Amino acid sequence: MDMTYTATVTSQGQITIPVEIRRKLRLDKNRRIVLKFENNTIFMESEPDIMQLSGILSDRAIKNKSIDEIIRIEEDAVADAVAQRYRAKMKKMGIAVPK
C-alpha cells in the first residue's frame, strides 16, 4: 500500500517520520536508518540489526577446525595476499620477483 506524507524540515535539517511509517519499519528511538539519494529522490529503509545478519556468512565459515587451526589458516591467507600484492607492485615497476 502506497503512503504519501508531508513533512517539514527544521532549521537543524531534521524531519519527523510519521508514526505509521515508523511502525511499519519498526523504527524505535535511536534506531538507525539507511538513506539513499538517487535521481533527486530519497529512499529510506530500516538498517538491519545484528540479529538479522546472523548466519549471513555461515556458508563461508571454516568448520570442524580448532581455533588455533583457523587462526593459522587465516594468517596464511593474509600472508599470501600480502605477498601477491607485493609481487604485483614489483611487476608493475618492472622488477622480477621469484614466487
C-alpha positions in Angstrom: 0.0 0.0 0.0 1.4 3.4 -1.0 1.5 6.1 1.6 2.3 9.7 0.9 3.0 12.2 3.7 4.3 15.8 4.0 7.0 16.7 6.5 8.7 19.9 7.4 12.4 20.3 7.6 13.5 22.0 10.8 16.3 24.6 10.9 18.6 21.7 12.0 17.8 19.7 8.9 15.5 17.2 10.8 12.1 15.8 9.8 9.6 13.9 11.8 8.8 10.5 10.3 5.1 9.8 10.6 4.1 7.2 13.2 2.6 4.9 10.6 5.9 4.7 8.7 7.9 4.3 12.0 5.6 1.4 12.9 5.9 -0.3 9.5 9.7 0.0 9.5 9.9 -0.8 13.3 11.8 2.4 13.9 12.2 2.7 17.7 14.1 5.5 19.4 17.8 5.6 18.3 17.2 3.0 15.6 19.4 3.7 12.6 18.1 4.0 9.0 19.7 3.9 5.6 19.0 6.9 3.3 19.8 6.6 -0.4 19.6 9.5 -2.7 19.0 8.7 -6.4 17.5 10.7 -9.3 16.5 13.5 -7.0 14.6 11.1 -4.7 15.4 10.0 -1.2 14.8 6.3 -0.3 14.7 5.3 3.3 14.9 1.8 4.8 15.4 0.4 8.2 19.0 -0.6 8.8 19.2 -4.4 9.6 20.1 -5.1 13.2 22.9 -7.6 14.0 20.4 -10.4 14.8 19.0 -10.1 11.2 22.5 -10.5 9.9 23.4 -13.6 11.9 24.2 -16.6 9.7 24.7 -14.4 6.6 28.3 -15.7 6.2 27.8 -19.2 7.6 28.4 -20.8 4.2 31.9 -19.2 4.3 32.8 -20.2 7.8 35.7 -22.6 8.5 34.1 -25.6 10.2 35.4 -28.6 12.1 38.7 -26.9 12.9 40.1 -25.7 16.2 40.5 -22.0 16.9 44.3 -22.4 16.6 43.9 -24.1 13.1 41.5 -21.3 12.0 43.9 -18.6 13.1 46.8 -20.4 11.2 44.6 -20.7 8.1 43.7 -17.0 8.3 47.3 -15.9 8.9 48.5 -17.9 5.9 45.7 -16.3 3.8 46.8 -12.8 4.9 50.5 -13.6 4.2 49.6 -15.0 0.7 47.6 -11.9 -0.1 50.4 -9.5 1.1 53.0 -11.5 -1.0 50.7 -11.4 -4.0 50.2 -7.7 -3.7 54.0 -7.2 -3.3 54.7 -9.2 -6.4 52.1 -7.2 -8.4 53.7 -3.9 -7.3 57.2 -5.1 -8.2 55.9 -6.4 -11.6 54.4 -3.0 -12.3 57.8 -1.4 -11.5 59.5 -3.9 -13.9 61.2 -5.8 -11.1 61.2 -9.6 -11.3 60.3 -11.3 -8.1 60.6 -15.1 -7.7 57.5 -16.9 -6.5 
